[in-house]
Amino acid sequence: MATWNNAVPTRKKMHMLKREALLREAIAAFNQKGFHATSLDDIANSLGVTKAALYHYFSSKHALLYEAFSEALKVGFEAIDKAQEQGATGLEKLQIAIREYLQVTLSEMSRCIIITEEHALEAGDREKIVEQRDRFEAKLRDFVREGIQDGSVVPCDPKLAIFSIFGAVNWVPKWFSDDGEWSNRQLAKGMSELLCRSIASRPPEALARDIGKIRPDIEVGA
């Protein structure tokens, strides 16, 4: 039965909102200062709550880190699905996957954790994350192989191509700011085009000269 005519968030909804706020703040701190240099007290102080309050949502700092990686990989697999639905060639699928991954992880939720913090995961958690990450990267390599087969990608080593491209992608949270001159959508579109040009068999003659003027509503290939 609805209460307050659904105008007031339910207890479950409030719990999820607070949990997301905590995760977002933790990811921002991990990206800025590093996992080991960030304490739960730091996160609690930035949210204006006590450290004890944090334990209602996560059992430890390591649990926060694991959830951050899980969120980023969840977004990655959703980006893969969208690429498979919308892309016509291997190169288009890869570009869509990169664009969607960046667009979502750099959104207000700020769910992208710098992958260099992987070593800080506890052993059991690291094993789970590495398994998911390997599956994600395998899907991306398949797009490169598909592109080589259909002629949209130059012959290359798919593993090196994805390591190089996502090495750049995964470092974006270190320098991207919501307060900067580019929106997450503009950056996602501009960067996906720039990175995919490096392996395109028919690369465009020019790229956007001003990322701030990109119209992110224009689809890949338009």
N, C-alpha and C positions, 0 to 999 in steps of 0.2 A: 504493500500500500504506500502510495506517495505521500510524503510529508512536506509541509510548507510549499505545496504546489511545485515541488522540484526546484524551488528558487534557492535553496540552501544545499550545499554539497553534503552528500551522505558521509557517514563516518569512514566508510571504505574509500570513497573518493578523496576525502581529506588526507587519509593515510597515504594514498598513492601520490597526491600532489606534494606532500612533505617529503616523501621518499625520493621523488624526482628532483626536488629542489636540493636535497642533500647530495644526490649523485652528481648533479650538475656542478655544484660547488666543489665537490671532491675532485672531479675530473679537471676543472679549471686549475685547482691548486696543484694537482699532480703534474699537469702539463707545464705549469709555470715554474714550480720549485723542485719537481721530482718527487717520487713516492717516498723515499726515505727521509727527505727533508721536510715533509708535510706531516703534521701530527693531527690527531683527532681534535685536540684543543684548538688548533688553527682553524679547522673546518667549522667547529662549533661556534667559535668566536665570530667568524665571518657571517654566520647565519643568525647570530644573536640568541643562541640557545646554549644549554649546558651540554657537556660531553655525554652525560648520562642519558640525555634525551636521544642521542644518536643511536643508542643501542636498541631502541624500539624498532629501528628500520634495518640496521646492519649489525652483525655480531662483532665485526672487527674492521680494521683498516684494510686488511687483505681481502675481506669479503667485498668491500667497496671496489677494490681494484679488479677483482674477478668479474663483478657485475659490469664495470666499465668496459672491459674487453668483450664480454658477452653481448652487450648492447651494440658495440661497433660491428661485431661479426653478424649480428642479426640484421643490421642495416645492410651489410655487405651482401648477404644472401637475398634480401629483398631487391637489391639493385640488380643482381644476377637475373632474378626472375623477370624483372621489368625489361632488361636488355634482351632476353630471349623472346619476349613477347613483341617487342617493338623493332628490333634491329633486323635488317635485311642481309647484311654481310657480317663477317667476323669482326671487321674493323668498327662498323657501326655498333655492334653489340658491346664491344670493349669500351667504346667512347660513352655509350649510354650508361654502362655500369659505373664507370669512373664518375661521370657527371652526377648520377643519382646518389652514389655513395657520399661524395663531397657535399652535395646540396643538403642532404639530411643530417649528416654528422656535424655540419657547421651551422645547423639551424639553431633556434633559441635553446633547444635542449642541450646543445654542445656535447654530443655523446661520443665524440672522437677522442680516444686516449692515444697518446703517442706510443707507438709500438715498441720503442726502446725500453719501456718499463716492463716488458714481458719477463725479464729476469727476476723481478720482485715478486712474482706470483709464487704461492706455495706450490710444492711439488705436484700434488694431486690436481690442483687447479690449472697449473701450467700444462700438464698433460692433456687436459680437456680442451684448453684454448688452442694449443698447438695442433691438435687433431682437427678442430673446426677451421683454423686458419689455413691448414694444408688443403682442406677440401675447397675452401674459398679460392685459394690461389690456383688450384687445379682447374676450376671452372674458368678462371680468367685465361689460363694458358690454353684451354680448349678454344676460346674465342680467337686467340692468336693463330692457332693451328688451322681453324676454320677460315680465317682471313688469308692465310697462305694458300690454302686449297682453292678459295674462290677468287684469288688474285687481288684482294683489297689490301693485303699486307705483304711486304717484301719478305723473301725467305730469310729467316732469322731463328735464333734459339729462343723458343717461347719462355723458358725459365728465366733467362737473362732479361728478356724484354719486360716481363712482369715484375721481377725484382727491381729493375731500374725505374719503371713507371711508378710502382707503389712505394718505392723508397721516397720519391718526391711527394706523393699523395699523403703518406702517413706523417710527413713532417709539417704539413700545413697548419695543424693546431698550434705549433710553436710560434707562428707569426701572424696568423689571421686574427682579426679583431672585429667584433660586431659593430664597433664604433668607427671602423675605418671607412674609406671612401667606396669600397666595393661591397655589394651584398653577397650573401652566400650563394645565391643563384647565379649571379654574374661571374663570380670566381669559379664556380663549378663548371659552367659552360666554357669559359675561356681556358681554364686549365686542362679540361678534358680534350679540347681541340689541340692545344699546344702539345700535350704529351703524345697523343695518338698520331700527330703529324710525323713523329720520329720514326714510325714503322710503316707509314702509309705508302702503298705502291704508287699512288697518284696524289701526293700531298698538295694542299691548296697553295697557291702562289703567295698568299698573304694571310696573316692572322689579325685579330682585332688590335688596333693601335691604342685603343682606350678601353680598358676593361669596364670602366664605369659607364660606358655607353652601350654595352651589350644588352640586347633584348633577350633575356633568358626564356621568353615564351616561344622563341623560334626553335623548332626541333632540330636535332642533329641531321646534317645533310641538307638543310634548307639554305 
